[in-house]
């Protein structure tokens, strides 16, 4: 527990059908953002390119560090809500700003685009799309889309590099697999440390180094 009794930010994470509140200090998110640069920079996006993050307010713990990494690389970040009702904004941003990547595409995003008469494959064409687990099957089959995974492991965010491997910060988090279930533990001081948190995801931790050059932990989802 940190010296102060009041967190800077309160977010949450979901395991199964259960939502748990999670508190953090701003310094923890900034620290995580700096390390997410290692994965994001493998794509070699041109400076001043736009990157869209699709998330909800309770997911600030997981996605604020990604947005910080976007800024640190000299990219411009834009936001949309993870809701079918904000899918029109996603489509509008795709036309107006031509983002090189979209983080956090979910089944709700796909549903909303279709509901509003847009073809998700056309909206995503030519971009890196980090899809959540509930959208991965659909996005991974789209043509001319660079499909990559993103996954919330409790309060942590793992996402795919240019070579397609899902990385998670090896300094901030320890990920282990117990009976095929990914477990998360914090390694550095945090306002709310976790120890062997059951993430609810089946998978394994790879012992192989990723060809993208990022030494962070690689997880393989089942």
Buried (B, 14 or more C-beta within 10 A) or exposed (E): EBEEEEBBBBBBBBBEEEEBEBBBBEEBBEBBBBBBBBBBBBBEBEEEBBBBBBBBEBBBBBBBBBBBBBEBBEBBBBBBBBBBEBBBBBBEBBEEBEBBBBBBBBBBBBBBBEEEEBEBBEBBBEBBBBBBBEBBEBBEEBEEBBBBBBBBBBBBBBBBBBBEBBBBBBEBBBBEBEEEBBBBBBEEEBBBEBEEBEBBBEBBBEEEEBEBEBEBBBBBBE
